[in-house]
Amino acid sequence: MSIIILLICISLAIALLFLGGFIWSMKSGQYDDTYGPSVRMLFDDKKKQTKKDK
């Protein structure tokens, strides 16, 4: 019976850790730009010119 209580406490600690990480990422602005990545894939990357290309 004591192992169940221990496992519940460990799972709650892990859940609180993930919740804290999510709140920290929201406050740091990680999810602010929702438009840029969806449009970025439509444009070609500019290739660097080498001496052979000139």
Buried (B, 14 or more C-beta within 10 A) or exposed (E): EEEEEEEEEEEEEEEEEEEEEEEEEEEEEEEEEEEEEEEEEEEEEEEEEEEEEE
